[in-house]
């Protein structure tokens, strides 16, 4: 299973859809009730997600602390951070703009029956930009780790990593401890990933058992057009990577296929994070860079989610017959550009942003119910896109820094993170000669 994880996940995905269909159609009702089947399927995915969440906080903390301590130059942190934010802003604008272009081109909301039965929206937490800024800075790092708040862990790890750089030899024991913790988390990740196919089976079976495949027929137009827009976004992301990485951009897709597939199957970015670290190690990204870029990207570089936010907002306006001018749509785009940066660690983050935007422009917030029924299927695509976008951004920044290393076997058994090197920037790295061209 370890050597053929991708194939096992695909098998789990197909079997999950089939098992969910059998339950929904009542073919297995003589064995157990549908409720028990659904709870059993959900249990499989919940166990996997709980195990992944167990890994996230120590993995992020150890990775960032050890990576920054080995960087040996606090100015490099600022330089990488500046380049990362610049990339994130440009990628955000492209993603949101593409969503607006595609939804205006296809107009999937025109003719939608808004009186059709829909799921209840439920309580949607109010998005407050000022509260988000305050929330970025942790008052208790233990509490941040307990809540798996990646952004707060990132802030603490930045202080700790830069502080250890200043301490030099006095901080060496803590640096070695962080490295050992990072390697331990990678080892445990290998064990947890063997359960991924069962989790994928449970996640898909549960959704199909509850909703049936018929719901995809009802929303076929919206789902098809949204995934076509995602395909265009994937193409743009890979082309952007090719500008910097050249031929290695296509190789990157092969290297990150497993974390992308895990994200797609489980609709959870967190589930893919440990495996993404592993595959970026194998691709040649030093952990000192991926340790900073990946958590930062998980908070600020949600390409798929941002495109969905603009797509769904205009879809709802179309469904209710609200004609939005180009100027208003541009203002919506800029609003989403800002508000989407405040959704880290917020459950159902895209729906929160959409709800806030609808309320801000006096659009019917109850329109969210129109997409709730298929939100999981849409979430699968946008989550996979988020993971790919962060992989491309991390690789590009690494190449930009001139620190991209030679690629190793993407299925290598022992994913040793390439960060066990002397300090002073590039010293000790087995650099790819082309990375400095």
Beta strands, then each sheet from edge to edge (+ up, - down):
end
